[in-house]
Amino acid sequence: MTSHEVEQISKMFRWRWLKKINNDQRVAFRAVELARDYGLLPGDAIHAATAILEQVDALQAWDRDFSHVAHLVNVEEPSRMSVQSSFDEILARIGPHPDDFAPQQPS
């Protein structure tokens, strides 16, 4: 990861609407159970475990499939934030996108 990418990720943690939640052993154990029982990838399992344990209003799926845990937490597809802009347009103005960190192909 480049220093620019690290800086972009750091900026995301300053978004005022982002609630930072410290993960602990309880989240880790629940994530392992979710990965084992529902086939979630490690990062998705941590995301879902945190949402379940924190009893969030909704886990937004974005480009992930959380349908296997929808009975444990309300899973929603994200919706547009305004009629003027698509979410992709908003993201382009406020921070990096996961695709920005895709492995680079050798030239």
N, C-alpha and C positions, 0 to 999 in steps of 0.2 A: 504494500500500500504506500502510495506517495505521501509526502507531507501535505500536499494540496488536498488529497482525499481525506486525510486525518483532520485537517482544518474544516472541511465541509461537514464532516460528521460532528465535530465539536459544535459547530453552529446550530445543528439540529437540536442539540440538548438545551439550547437557550430559547427555543420556541415557547411562548408563554402558555400555550394550550397543551403542552406536553407534560404529563405527570410522570416524574421519574420514580420508579419503584425498585428498591434494592431487592435483589434475589437472594434467597437464603436456602438453607438445607431443605426446608419444607418444599420450596419450589423445585429444587433439584430432584427430590424423590418423586414428586408428582409428575414432573416432566418425564422421568424414566418410565413411570407407569403408563403415561399417555403414549410414549414412543413404542413401548412394548405392546400395549393393548390395541392401539389404533393405527400403528404404522406411521406416526408422524416423524418427520426429520427432526434432529436435535433442536435446531433453532425454533422451529414451529412448535415443538413440544414445550419448550421454555415459554414461548409467547402464550400458548394456550393455558399452561399450568398457572402462569402469573394471572391471566385474566380470570380463571376459575377461582383461584384462592383469594383474589382481591374483589371478587364478585362485581366485576365491571358491568355496566349497562349493556355493552355490546363489544364483541371481538370483531373488528373489521377484517375481512378476509383478504382484501387486495388481490394479489395473484396467487394466493395459497388456498388449498382445499382443507377447510376445517369442518367439513360436513360430518365426519366421523365423531366429532365431539360436540356437535350442535345440541345434543340432549343434555350436555353439561354446562354450556354457556351459550348465551344468545349470539349467534354468528350472523353478521350482516355483510352484504356487499356495500362498499362505500358509494355514496351518492354525490352528485355535484354540489359544490359548496355555494354556488351562485349561478344565476342565469347568464351572467356575463362571461364567465370563464369556465373552461373544463378543468378538472383537477390537475391534469398534466400541465396545463398552462400555469396554474398556480404553483405547482412544484418547481417548475422551471425558474420561477422568481424567488423561491424561498429556501431552496436547498437541493442537495443531491438526490438522485434517483438510484435505486438499487442497480440499475443497468450501468451507472457510472463506474461501478466497481467490478465489472465483468473482467475476467482475465484477458489481457491483451494478447492478440495473435501476433506471432513473430512476423516481421516484414520480410 
